[in-house]
């Protein structure tokens, strides 16, 4: 095969360092447009949907921040420990391997965010990890 033969596909390197300044600027502009389109898609229509679901008795979604992220992960762990019911089935069920995996994930996240949180976030994080670990030990202990 010769080097000039058409192989039927083209490889385009999208990494910034391999592009000219004009290409980099165009890529950044495309990324900004995509982000703006995403924000617009979750704009008025999403707000209207949430207000309509709020009128129907559904709970509106909380603000997205680090604390709500921690609460979401810890709620998942508590659900797997059998403390709170599964929101889909309404039943309490224990799944200790999934609980341990979620607790380990939180511990990893705690380690990676060390010295990068405010006092309230650190206290909440440490408290959640302590509570989850104690609950796991209690559930995993032989009867």
C-alpha positions as a Markdown table, in Angstrom:
| # | Residue | x | y | z |
|---|---|---|---|---|
| 1 | Unk | 0.0 | 0.0 | 0.0 |
| 2 | Unk | 1.3 | 3.4 | -0.8 |
| 3 | Unk | 1.0 | 6.4 | 1.5 |
| 4 | Unk | -1.1 | 8.3 | -1.0 |
| 5 | Unk | -3.8 | 5.7 | -1.1 |
| 6 | Unk | -7.2 | 6.7 | 0.5 |
| 7 | Unk | -7.9 | 4.7 | 3.6 |
| 8 | Unk | -11.5 | 5.8 | 3.9 |
| 9 | Unk | -11.3 | 7.8 | 7.1 |
| 10 | Unk | -9.8 | 11.0 | 8.4 |
| 11 | Unk | -8.3 | 11.6 | 11.9 |
| 12 | Unk | -8.6 | 15.1 | 13.3 |
| 13 | Unk | -6.7 | 16.0 | 16.4 |
| 14 | Unk | -9.0 | 18.1 | 18.6 |
| 15 | Unk | -6.3 | 18.7 | 21.3 |
| 16 | Unk | -5.6 | 22.4 | 21.7 |
| 17 | Unk | -1.8 | 22.1 | 21.6 |
| 18 | Unk | -1.9 | 20.6 | 18.1 |
| 19 | Unk | -4.0 | 23.4 | 16.6 |
| 20 | Unk | -3.4 | 26.9 | 15.3 |
| 21 | Unk | -4.6 | 29.9 | 17.3 |
| 22 | Unk | -7.6 | 30.3 | 15.0 |
| 23 | Unk | -8.6 | 26.7 | 15.4 |
| 24 | Unk | -8.3 | 27.0 | 19.2 |
| 25 | Unk | -10.4 | 30.1 | 19.2 |
| 26 | Unk | -13.1 | 28.4 | 17.0 |
| 27 | Unk | -13.1 | 25.3 | 19.3 |
| 28 | Unk | -13.5 | 27.5 | 22.4 |
| 29 | Unk | -16.3 | 29.4 | 20.8 |
| 30 | Unk | -18.1 | 26.1 | 19.9 |
| 31 | Unk | -17.7 | 25.0 | 23.5 |
| 32 | Unk | -19.2 | 28.3 | 24.7 |
| 33 | Unk | -22.1 | 27.9 | 22.3 |
| 34 | Unk | -22.7 | 24.3 | 23.4 |
| 35 | Unk | -22.7 | 25.4 | 27.1 |
| 36 | Unk | -25.0 | 28.3 | 26.3 |
| 37 | Unk | -27.4 | 25.9 | 24.5 |
| 38 | Unk | -27.3 | 23.6 | 27.5 |
| 39 | Unk | -28.1 | 26.4 | 29.8 |
| 40 | Unk | -30.9 | 27.6 | 27.5 |
| 41 | Unk | -32.4 | 24.1 | 27.4 |
| 42 | Unk | -32.6 | 24.0 | 31.1 |
| 43 | Unk | -33.9 | 27.6 | 31.3 |
| 44 | Unk | -37.5 | 28.7 | 30.9 |
| 45 | Unk | -38.9 | 25.3 | 29.8 |
| 46 | Unk | -37.2 | 23.5 | 32.7 |
| 47 | Unk | -38.5 | 26.1 | 35.2 |
| 48 | Unk | -42.0 | 25.8 | 33.8 |
| 49 | Unk | -41.8 | 22.0 | 34.1 |
| 50 | Unk | -40.6 | 22.3 | 37.7 |
| 51 | Unk | -43.3 | 24.8 | 38.6 |
| 52 | Unk | -45.9 | 22.5 | 36.9 |
| 53 | Unk | -44.7 | 19.5 | 38.8 |
| 54 | Unk | -44.7 | 21.6 | 42.0 |
| 55 | Unk | -48.3 | 22.3 | 41.4 |
| 56 | Unk | -49.0 | 18.6 | 41.0 |
| 57 | Unk | -47.5 | 17.9 | 44.4 |
| 58 | Unk | -43.9 | 16.9 | 43.4 |
| 59 | Unk | -41.1 | 18.3 | 45.5 |
| 60 | Unk | -39.0 | 20.9 | 43.6 |
| 61 | Unk | -35.3 | 19.9 | 43.1 |
| 62 | Unk | -32.8 | 21.5 | 45.5 |
| 63 | Unk | -30.1 | 23.9 | 44.4 |
| 64 | Unk | -27.0 | 22.1 | 43.1 |
| 65 | Unk | -24.0 | 22.7 | 45.4 |
| 66 | Unk | -21.4 | 20.6 | 47.2 |
| 67 | Unk | -23.6 | 20.0 | 50.3 |
| 68 | Unk | -26.6 | 18.7 | 48.3 |
| 69 | Unk | -24.1 | 16.4 | 46.4 |
| 70 | Unk | -22.9 | 15.0 | 49.8 |
| 71 | Unk | -26.5 | 14.6 | 51.0 |
| 72 | Unk | -27.4 | 12.8 | 47.8 |
| 73 | Unk | -24.5 | 10.3 | 48.2 |
| 74 | Unk | -25.1 | 9.8 | 51.9 |
| 75 | Unk | -28.8 | 9.2 | 51.3 |
| 76 | Unk | -27.9 | 6.5 | 48.8 |
| 77 | Unk | -25.6 | 4.9 | 51.4 |
| 78 | Unk | -28.3 | 5.1 | 54.1 |
| 79 | Unk | -30.8 | 3.5 | 51.7 |
| 80 | Unk | -28.4 | 0.6 | 51.0 |
| 81 | Unk | -28.0 | 0.2 | 54.8 |
| 82 | Unk | -31.8 | -0.2 | 55.0 |
| 83 | Unk | -32.3 | 3.0 | 57.0 |
| 84 | Unk | -34.5 | 4.8 | 54.4 |
| 85 | Unk | -36.8 | 3.3 | 51.8 |
| 86 | Unk | -35.9 | 3.1 | 48.2 |
| 87 | Unk | -37.7 | 6.0 | 46.4 |
| 88 | Unk | -38.7 | 3.8 | 43.5 |
| 89 | Unk | -40.2 | 0.9 | 45.4 |
| 90 | Unk | -40.9 | 2.5 | 48.8 |
| 91 | Unk | -39.4 | -0.6 | 50.5 |
| 92 | Unk | -36.4 | -0.7 | 52.8 |
| 93 | Unk | -33.8 | -3.2 | 51.6 |
| 94 | Unk | -30.2 | -3.8 | 52.7 |
| 95 | Unk | -27.3 | -4.1 | 50.2 |
| 96 | Unk | -24.1 | -3.9 | 52.3 |
| 97 | Unk | -21.7 | -4.2 | 49.3 |
| 98 | Unk | -23.3 | -1.1 | 47.7 |
| 99 | Unk | -23.4 | 0.7 | 51.0 |
| 100 | Unk | -19.7 | 0.0 | 51.5 |
| 101 | Unk | -18.9 | 1.2 | 48.0 |
| 102 | Unk | -20.8 | 4.4 | 48.5 |
| 103 | Unk | -19.1 | 5.0 | 51.9 |
| 104 | Unk | -15.7 | 4.3 | 50.3 |
| 105 | Unk | -16.5 | 6.8 | 47.5 |
| 106 | Unk | -17.4 | 9.4 | 50.0 |
| 107 | Unk | -14.1 | 8.7 | 51.9 |
| 108 | Unk | -12.2 | 9.1 | 48.6 |
| 109 | Unk | -13.9 | 12.3 | 47.9 |
| 110 | Unk | -13.1 | 13.5 | 51.4 |
| 111 | Unk | -9.5 | 12.7 | 50.9 |
| 112 | Unk | -9.3 | 14.5 | 47.5 |
| 113 | Unk | -11.1 | 17.6 | 48.8 |
| 114 | Unk | -8.9 | 17.9 | 51.9 |
| 115 | Unk | -8.1 | 21.6 | 52.8 |
| 116 | Unk | -10.4 | 22.7 | 50.0 |
| 117 | Unk | -13.7 | 23.0 | 51.8 |
| 118 | Unk | -15.2 | 25.6 | 54.1 |
| 119 | Unk | -15.8 | 24.8 | 57.8 |
| 120 | Unk | -19.5 | 23.9 | 57.3 |
| 121 | Unk | -18.7 | 21.5 | 54.5 |
| 122 | Unk | -15.9 | 19.9 | 56.4 |
| 123 | Unk | -18.0 | 19.4 | 59.5 |
| 124 | Unk | -20.9 | 17.9 | 57.5 |
| 125 | Unk | -18.6 | 15.7 | 55.5 |
| 126 | Unk | -16.8 | 14.3 | 58.6 |
| 127 | Unk | -20.1 | 13.8 | 60.5 |
| 128 | Unk | -21.7 | 12.0 | 57.5 |
| 129 | Unk | -18.7 | 9.7 | 57.1 |
| 130 | Unk | -18.6 | 8.9 | 60.8 |
| 131 | Unk | -22.4 | 8.1 | 60.9 |
| 132 | Unk | -22.2 | 6.0 | 57.8 |
| 133 | Unk | -19.2 | 4.0 | 59.0 |
| 134 | Unk | -20.8 | 3.4 | 62.4 |
| 135 | Unk | -24.0 | 2.2 | 60.7 |
| 136 | Unk | -22.1 | 0.0 | 58.4 |
| 137 | Unk | -20.2 | -1.6 | 61.3 |
| 138 | Unk | -23.4 | -2.2 | 63.1 |
| 139 | Unk | -25.0 | -3.8 | 60.1 |
| 140 | Unk | -22.0 | -5.9 | 59.0 |
| 141 | Unk | -21.3 | -7.2 | 62.5 |
| 142 | Unk | -22.2 | -10.9 | 62.9 |
| 143 | Unk | -25.4 | -11.4 | 64.8 |
